[in-house]
Amino acid sequence: EKIIVGLMLSDGWMQKQNSGGHARLFLKQSLANSEYLIFVFMLLSHYCKSHPKLGYAKLRGKNFPFLMFSTRSLVCFTEIYLLFYKRHGREGKKVVPLNIFEILTIEGLAHWICGDGSFVKGGGLYLNTQSFTMEENVRLINVLIIKFNCKCSIHVQRGLPTIYISSRSMKKLEPLLKPFIPASMYYKLTK
């Protein structure tokens, strides 16, 4: 669950094949981040029935290669799916769970940063949380401040909220995060 919570806050998503069925997890990354996708796949491979697949996304007339994998449809994923998707009639749109304080761990934070973190010159980090509401961003920032002792703030970029973690907080977090991510992702933490 620890890894999956971080993936769900960033690039991961879940689907049910039908309303009565169980959910499964999907993760897609560009070829530039294929080492990270393989790293996550190895951690979750016991939930999967096939290896990552190569695909192409068309963007502005060009094909961009990516790697993607999905898990089997299982009860454990349905429990997480219900936290991230079923609330206030917003089914199909990912939301921040009300119990995010209890379920986000340092390992989950590491995977959230791998997916949505952007290193800022000077040592800080942006978490690209534009897909979440301002209320959800406040919920997330409270977890970062209280649970992980981060100095952070919400910045609005093009009318959408993002979370900024200070360089001092990133220096303190770095040794805690590194054991949970591959070396190819260290650039997200520090320069």
C-alpha positions in Angstrom: 0.0 0.0 0.0 2.8 2.4 0.8 4.2 2.6 -2.8 0.7 2.6 -4.3 -0.4 5.7 -2.3 2.5 7.6 -3.7 1.9 6.4 -7.2 -1.8 7.4 -7.0 -0.9 10.9 -5.9 1.2 11.2 -9.1 1.2 9.1 -12.3 -0.6 6.0 -11.3 -4.3 5.4 -12.0 -6.8 2.7 -11.4 -9.7 1.2 -13.3 -12.4 -1.3 -12.8 -13.3 -3.5 -15.8 -16.9 -3.5 -14.7 -18.9 -2.0 -11.8 -19.0 -5.2 -9.8 -15.3 -6.2 -10.5 -12.1 -5.3 -8.7 -9.7 -2.5 -9.6 -6.3 -2.7 -11.1 -3.4 -0.3 -11.0 -1.7 1.2 -14.1 1.6 3.0 -14.4 3.0 4.6 -17.6 6.3 6.4 -18.0 8.3 7.9 -20.9 11.3 5.9 -22.1 13.5 8.4 -20.4 12.0 7.2 -17.1 12.0 3.5 -18.0 14.5 2.6 -15.2 12.0 4.0 -12.7 9.1 2.1 -14.2 11.1 -1.2 -14.2 12.0 -0.5 -10.6 8.4 -0.1 -9.6 7.4 -3.1 -11.7 9.9 -5.3 -9.8 8.4 -4.2 -6.5 4.8 -4.9 -7.7 5.5 -7.8 -10.2 3.8 -10.4 -7.9 0.5 -8.5 -8.6 1.1 -8.5 -12.4 0.4 -11.2 -15.0 2.6 -9.7 -17.7 5.8 -7.6 -18.2 5.7 -3.9 -19.0 4.7 -3.1 -22.6 6.1 -0.6 -25.0 3.6 1.8 -26.5 3.5 5.1 -28.4 1.6 8.3 -27.6 0.9 10.8 -30.4 1.5 14.4 -29.4 1.5 17.2 -32.0 1.9 14.7 -34.8 4.9 13.0 -33.3 5.1 9.5 -31.7 6.6 9.4 -28.2 7.5 5.9 -26.8 6.5 4.9 -23.3 6.6 1.8 -21.1 3.5 0.8 -19.2 2.3 -2.0 -16.9 -0.9 -3.0 -15.1 -1.6 -5.2 -12.2 -4.2 -7.9 -11.9 -7.7 -6.8 -10.7 -7.6 -7.6 -6.9 -9.5 -6.8 -3.7 -6.4 -4.9 -2.3 -6.5 -2.5 -5.2 -10.3 -2.0 -5.0 -9.8 -0.9 -1.4 -7.4 1.8 -2.5 -9.5 2.6 -5.6 -12.4 3.4 -3.2 -10.3 5.9 -1.3 -9.0 7.7 -4.4 -12.1 7.7 -6.7 -15.4 7.3 -4.9 -16.4 10.6 -3.2 -19.0 13.3 -3.7 -20.1 12.1 -7.1 -16.7 12.5 -8.7 -16.2 8.9 -9.7 -13.7 8.6 -12.5 -11.7 11.7 -11.2 -8.9 11.0 -8.9 -9.2 12.7 -5.5 -7.0 13.1 -2.4 -8.4 10.6 0.2 -9.7 12.1 3.5 -7.3 9.7 5.4 -4.2 10.7 3.5 -2.4 11.6 6.8 -2.7 8.0 7.9 -1.8 6.3 4.6 1.0 8.5 3.2 4.4 7.2 4.4 8.0 8.3 3.6 8.1 5.6 1.0 4.9 6.8 -0.6 6.3 10.4 -0.6 9.4 9.1 -2.4 7.2 7.7 -5.2 5.0 10.8 -5.3 8.1 12.9 -5.8 9.4 10.5 -8.5 6.2 10.9 -10.4 5.3 14.6 -9.9 8.3 16.3 -8.4 10.2 19.0 -10.2 13.6 20.1 -8.8 13.8 23.9 -8.5 17.1 25.7 -9.0 18.3 26.6 -5.5 17.3 23.2 -4.0 13.5 23.3 -3.5 11.0 21.0 -5.1 7.6 21.5 -6.7 4.9 18.8 -6.5 2.7 19.2 -9.5 -0.7 18.9 -7.8 -2.7 20.9 -10.4 -5.1 18.1 -10.9 -6.3 18.4 -7.3 -8.5 21.1 -5.9 -7.2 23.8 -3.6 -8.9 22.0 -0.6 -7.1 18.8 -1.5 -3.8 20.7 -1.8 -4.3 22.1 1.7 -4.9 18.6 2.9 -1.7 17.4 1.3 0.4 20.3 2.5 -0.9 19.7 6.1 0.5 16.1 5.8 3.8 17.4 4.6 4.1 20.0 7.3 2.8 17.9 10.3 3.9 14.4 9.4 7.2 15.1 7.6 8.2 18.4 9.2 8.5 20.2 5.8 8.5 23.9 5.3 6.3 24.3 2.3 3.7 26.5 0.6 1.0 26.4 -2.1 1.9 28.4 -5.2 -0.7 29.1 -7.9 0.6 28.7 -11.5 -1.7 29.5 -14.4 -4.6 29.5 -11.9 -3.8 26.0 -10.6 -2.3 25.0 -7.2 1.1 23.4 -6.8 3.0 22.6 -3.6 6.5 23.9 -3.1 8.8 22.2 -0.5 11.7 24.4 0.6 15.4 23.5 -0.1 16.1 23.2 3.6 13.3 20.6 4.0 14.5 18.7 0.9 18.0 18.5 2.4 16.5 16.9 5.5 14.2 14.6 3.5 16.8 13.4 0.9 18.5 10.7 3.1 15.1 9.4 4.1 13.8 9.2 0.5 16.8 7.8 -1.3 16.5 4.2 0.0 13.1 4.0 -1.8 14.0 5.2 -5.3 16.5 4.2 -8.0 19.6 6.3 -8.6 18.1 7.5 -11.9 15.6 9.5 -9.9 18.0 11.2 -7.5 18.0 14.3 -9.8 14.4 15.0 -8.5 15.9 15.4 -5.0 19.0 17.4 -5.4 21.4 18.9 -8.0 
